[in-house]
Amino acid sequence: MNPRPIEIVGGGLAGLSLGLALRRAEVPTTIFEAGKYPRHRVCGEFITGLAAPTIQRLGLAPFLADALQHREIAWFMREKRVRIQSLPSPALGLSRYVLDARLAEAFCAAGGILQGQTRIAEAAAPAGRVFAMGRRRGRPTWLGLKIHAIDLPLARELELHLGDQAYVGLSRIEGGQVNVCGLFRRRELGAKGAGLLVGYLQAAGLGELASRLNQAAFDPASFCAVAALGFDRQVFCSDRVQLGDACAMIPPFTGNGMAMAFQSAQIAVDPLIAYAQGAAEWPETMRKINREIRARFRVRLASASALHPYFLQPKRQQWLSLLNRARLLPLRPLYAALH
């Protein structure tokens, strides 16, 4: 009996890592991706909470071997550094431009079919089709901006800056570059590219950081933006399999979005192999994957959602800063929930 084919809509981290694992099990797999490779994406480009079992099951070790290991994060409240924090386990720094391209090349080399610049109607959900196409649209309140700075000095390998209705993460990545990625409440600003990011920093009260970036060089091709971001507290899905950001988008301050993409692929791979081999039918496969995804992610999504306003609203940021200085901020329990 020939294996049943699997179709994956979306070629991000969840779709590519799942597709590669399926191909290693000799499952016919096609990925439909709206964009092309390589390309830049709005992403913090540091990974927390990616445990060894996920790396092993998806065979990710070769793709992450040269990722930078970040062990400390410097917290800034407006212009003032409030704490240097040691991370419970190292965060991995690697650009999506590199990581996506590596996974796409490996998927094709394993015999997978990758159809780039192809859009599939989200409404169509036949048996064997998995959705991993990225962020669902939310309210037009929030804007994500990202660019790579070159040889930008950092206080630590990671920096997190809290501003007025904004926060910005700086993370070292390959090639001596620093990924600068921020979440901002949308404003009417006329600049473009790096100038737009600098303008948003100034509007959020992060003038000193804006000055640092004004003195840095940039990779202009790395600039990208995404609007209408939404963040989910719970995972709701019953009539299809949704993975990665298509399943739920965790607030980016956690650095856990990339890990969740891989973890959702790990959850899906064995049930999909069983379906492809005829050992399970599609409704049973969907129920199993969705049940495990809810169980795996429900607590961390709720925890991150509860903390998120404290990273954005000025009055709550003051409480966050006080708790952080007193070392009472429950970050270790949050990190534990991310695994």
N, C-alpha and C positions, 0 to 999 in steps of 0.2 A: 504494500500500500504506500503510495507516494504521500509525503507529508502535506498537510493543508498549508496554503500560503498565509503569511501574515503581512498586512499593510500597516505602515506607520506614517501618520500624517504629522510632519514636523521633524526636522533634522537638527535639533539642538542636542544638549547633553543627554537628556533622557532618551530621545529617539535613536541617536547614533549608538549609545552604549547598549541599549536594548537590541537594536538591529545587529550589532556585532556579536553579542552573546547568542542570539538566535542563529546566526550564520555558522558559528562554531559548533552548534548542535545540528547543522545541516538542514535548517528550516528555511524554505524559500521566503525571502524577505525583500520587500520593496519599501523604500522611504521616499515620501513626497515632501519636498522642501520648497517653500515659497521663494527663498533667496538663493544665494550661491556661495561657494567657498573659495578662498577664506574671506571672512568679513568680520568687522568689529560689531560688538553688541554692547548695549548699556548693561553693565554688570560690575559688581565690586571686585571681581577677579581675585578673590581670596576665598578659600574653602575651609569651613570649620565643620566638625562633626562627621567627617567621612571615615568610618571605621574600617578596620582590616577585612572583615567578612564581605563588605560591599566591594572593596577593591579587588579581592580575590575572586568573587563570583563573577564579576564583570570583566576581569582581566585588565584592570586599569593601570597596574603598576608600571608598564613600559611608557605609558603616556604621561605619567606624573613624576617620573624618575628625576627630572631636572627642575621640578617646581621648587621655588624658594620656600624655606621654612621660617615662618614668622612666629616668634615666641613672646613678643611684648607689643602692647598697644598703648599709645599716648592719647589720653582724653583731653580735649580742649573745650572749654565753655566760652564761647565768643573768642576773645583774644587771649584768654588765660589758660595755661595748662593746669589741669586739676589733679591728674593722677597718671602714673605709669603702672600699668597692670600686666602681670604675667599671665599668659593664657594657660589653661589647664593642659592643653595639648597643642602642638604647633599647628598654625593655619598654613595652608599651602597657597603660594602666590604664583599664578600662571595665567596668561591672557586667554580670553576666549578665542581670539584670532588664531592662536597656535593650537589650543586644545581641540576646538571644533575641526580644524583642518586635519589634525592627526587622526581623530576618530573617523572622519569621513573617508580618508585614504585607506585606513585599515578595513572599514566596512566594505568598500569596493574591492579591495584586494582579497577579501574573504568570499567574494562571489555575490555580494548584495547588490541590488539594483537601486541606484540613487538618482532620482529624477528631480533635478534642481529647477528652480524658477517655475514650479508647478503648484497651483493652488487646488485644493480639494474642498468641495462644499462641506462645511462642518455639519450640516443637517444629515448628511448621508453616513449612516453608521451600520454597515453590513457586518455580518459575522467575520471575525478575523481582522477587523480594522481597529487600530489603536490611535488615540489622539495625543500627541505630544507637541502641539504647535505653538506653545508659549503662552504669554500673558493674555488673560481675558481683559477686555476693556472695562474700566471703571469710570468713576466720575472724572470730569475734566479739571480736577482740582490740582493734581500733582504732576510734576514733570521730572523725569530722570535725565541727567546730562552726564556725559563721560568723555574723557580725553586722556591720552598718554603724554605725560611730561617727561623730558629727558634730563637725566642727572639732577633731579630736584632733591636737595637735602631734606631728610626727615628726622624728626626727634626720635622715632623708633621705626621698626619695619612697617608698622601700621599706625595710622593716625585717624582719630575720629573727632570731627569738629561739629559742635552743636551751634546752630544759628537760629534766627527768628523764622519759624516755620520752615526749617531746613536742617539737614545734616549732610556732611560730606565725609567720605572715607578716602584715605590715601593708602595705597598698597604697592609695595615693590613687586615688580614682575621681571620677566627675563629682559636681557639686553640693556641693563642699567636704566630701565624706564620705571616710571611710577604711574599707576593707574589712579586717576582722579575721578571719582564718581559721586554724584550727589543727588539727593531727593529734595525738591523745592516746591513750595506752593507757587503756582503759576502767576506770573506778573507780566505786564506789558513792557517788554524790553525790545529794543530795535536791533541789537547787535547780532552777530552770527559767529558760529564756530567757537574758538577759545574765548573770544570777546564776550559771547553770550554767557558762558560759564563764569567768567570774571564778573560780569555785571550782576549775575544772580548772587554771587558771593558777597558783593558789596551791598546789595539790597537786603541780604539776610544778616547784616552786621558782622560779616567775616572779612573786614577790610585788610587785616594783616595777612591772611591767607591769600586774598586776591593780589596783594602786592608781591608775595612770594611767587605766585604763578606768573605775574606780569614780567618777572625777571627770568623766567625759565623758557626753554625752547620746547616746542611741541611737535608731535607727529600729527599734522593736520588731517591726515586720512583716518586717524583713529577717532575723531570727534563723531559722536552720535547722540541722538536724543530719542526719548520715547515719552508720549503723553498719555493722559487718561489712565493712570495706574490705579489699580485696586488691590486691596489686601484682604485675604480671606481668614476668617476665624475658624471655619469648619469646612470640611470637604463634603460636597453634595454631588452625588453621581449615582445613577441607577441604571441608565439605559446604554451606557458605553464605558469603555476603559479610557481614563484620562490620566496622564502622567506628567510629572514636572510641574511647570507653572500652569499648564492647562488644568491640572488637578487643583492646585491651590498655590497662591503666591505669598510667601512669608515676608514680613518686613525686612528690607535689605540690611538693617543694622546688625542682624544676627550673623551675616556671612554664611548662611546655611542654605541659600537657594540652590547653589550648585550641588551641594551634597544631597539635598532632597530630590533633585532630578535623578541623580545616580541611584539613590535608595528606592525611588519609585520604580526604576527600571529593574533593580534587583528583585523587588517584590513580584513584578510581572513576568519575569523570564521563565521560571519553572512552570507556572500554570499555562503560559502560552505554548511552551514546548509540549506539555501534555495534550493541549488542544490540537496542536499541529500533528501530533502522532496518533490522534484518534482516541486517546484515553479519556477525554472529557469533551462535553459539548459547550457551545459558546455561552449560553446563559449561566451555566455553572462556573465557567472560567471568569466571566465578568464579576459574578458575585464574590468569588474567592479573592480576586485582586482588589476589588473595591473595599471589601471588608478589612483586608489587611492594611490597605492604605489608610483607612479611617483610624484603625487602631494604632498605627505607627505615628501618624502626624497630628492627631487631634490635640494632644496636650501641648505640643510645642507651638502649634498655631495659636492656641488660646493664650499661652504664656507670652509669646512675642507680641500678640495683639494688645494685651493688657499693658505692656511696657511701652509700646510704640508712641503714644501721645506724649510721654515724658521726654522723648527725643526731639519733639517738634515744637511744643508749645512753651514759650518763654517762662511762664510761671512754674510749670511742671519741671522744666529744665533746672530751675534753681533747686528744687527738691532732689532731683536726680544727682546734681552736683554735690549737694550736702551728703547724701547717702554714699556717694562714691568716695568722697574724701574721708568719711568715717568708716569706709570699708564695710558698709552694711548693705550695699547693693547686691541683690541675690543673683549674681552673674554665674557663679559656679553651678547652682541648681539649673539655671537656664542652659548652660553648656551641657550639663548632664542630660537634659531633655532633648538636646539636639542630636544625640546619638541613637 
